[in-house]
Amino acid sequence: MCAVDIDEEAAQSSGADLAIGADVADREAMAAAVDRVLERFGRLDVVFCTAGITHLPATVRSLKPGEAQRVIEVNLIGTLNTIEPAIEPLIAARGHIVVVSSMGWPPNTEYGTLLPAVGGVAYSTSKTAVEMLGRGLRMELSQYGVGVTITYFGPIDTAMGRLTLSPAPKAKERITVGPEKAAVAVLRAVERGKVRAIIPARWNFLNIVRPLGVHLDNLLLRSKTQREFIRTYDSG
Ligand SMILES: NC(=O)c1ccc[n+]([C@@H]2O[C@H](COP(=O)([O-])OP(=O)(O)OC[C@H]3O[C@@H](n4cnc5c(N)ncnc54)[C@H](O)[C@@H]3O)[C@@H](O)[C@H]2O)c1
């Protein structure tokens, strides 16, 4: 296994056989990482695009220039940069791609691809786009034997989960899934060739209301709590 992380020490401490320090937003660096994997292992079976960032809850209005762009660059362009140089080796191995979308951020709306996440608009935009990237790649690559799984994480107990959920009063209680459990659920989804994996599974019901689209937004616009969140997030 190879771990690629902008934080090379984090990649090394993961226990992977090969650790590479690279920024997923850097296309050349990701192509070089694929080359190193092929040199070392001779093949590439599964690409798991998990690198992702966000900022503390804040409106687009209140963010510093470039902050929202960097979230989209890492989460969306980074996912594309991770997959694109790996396509030919994945076809050769009849391999699998895992992209990471979201069902849970920030604390007020909680639904990354369900509602426009106030305080995390760039994040929910990137994660909705990642979902479409996964769906599109599946359409293009399935006839060559390459599968795609789109994972939608709810709140997971990681550095990101703790950082982004901390402002909500009962937020910590909502972090019910540990990273190991989430990783096992992803592996199971890949083994079963599942296209969509919502983790935890009890959040599956959210998909039923997704087609409501802007009607859901309209309901949320009437919420006093939502308006209070916006005022808090506007202050940065
Ligand atoms: N934790 C949650 O509650 C939650 C919920 C929904 C979705 N997700 C998604 O799950 C994925 C994993 O998140 P996590 O909770 O483990 O976050 P994390 O912050 O704990 O870990 C993210 C890892 O990505 C690395 N990284 C950041 N920017 C990078 C870059 N430009 N290039 C290479 N590596 C980079 C970091 O160094 C870190 O090791 C992310 O895509 C995130 O959006 C997480």
The ligand as a Gaussian input file, in Angstrom:
#p B3LYP/6-31G(d) Opt

LIG

0 1
 N      -14.282000      13.801000       9.411000
 C      -15.503000      14.039000       8.967000
 O      -16.428000      14.255000       9.760000
 C      -15.794000      13.987000       7.489000
 C      -17.137000      14.082000       7.072000
 C      -17.416000      14.042000       5.716000
 C      -16.398000      13.881000       4.795000
 N      -15.097000      13.820000       5.234000
 C      -14.047000      13.687000       4.216000
 O      -13.224000      12.582000       4.517000
 C      -11.906000      12.801000       3.993000
 C      -10.883000      12.551000       5.065000
 O      -11.050000      13.568000       6.058000
 P      -10.539000      13.397000       7.557000
 O      -11.707000      13.584000       8.432000
 O       -9.693000      12.182000       7.687000
 O       -9.656000      14.717000       7.645000
 P       -8.259000      14.952000       8.376000
 O       -8.060000      16.433000       8.372000
 O       -8.268000      14.254000       9.678000
 O       -7.229000      14.259000       7.382000
 C       -7.054000      14.742000       6.066000
 C       -5.696000      14.326000       5.557000
 O       -5.524000      14.920000       4.262000
 C       -4.230000      15.480000       4.198000
 N       -4.229000      16.600000       3.251000
 C       -4.790000      17.815000       3.401000
 N       -4.562000      18.587000       2.346000
 C       -3.833000      17.844000       1.481000
 C       -3.274000      18.107000       0.202000
 N       -3.427000      19.293000      -0.401000
 N       -2.579000      17.119000      -0.405000
 C       -2.386000      15.914000       0.193000
 N       -2.888000      15.622000       1.420000
 C       -3.612000      16.576000       2.051000
 C       -3.946000      15.949000       5.614000
 O       -2.555000      16.138000       5.844000
 C       -4.555000      14.824000       6.439000
 O       -3.629000      13.786000       6.668000
 C      -11.892000      14.248000       3.466000
 O      -12.079000      14.225000       2.070000
 C      -13.100000      14.869000       4.141000
 O      -13.633000      15.947000       3.409000
 C      -14.779000      13.857000       6.554000

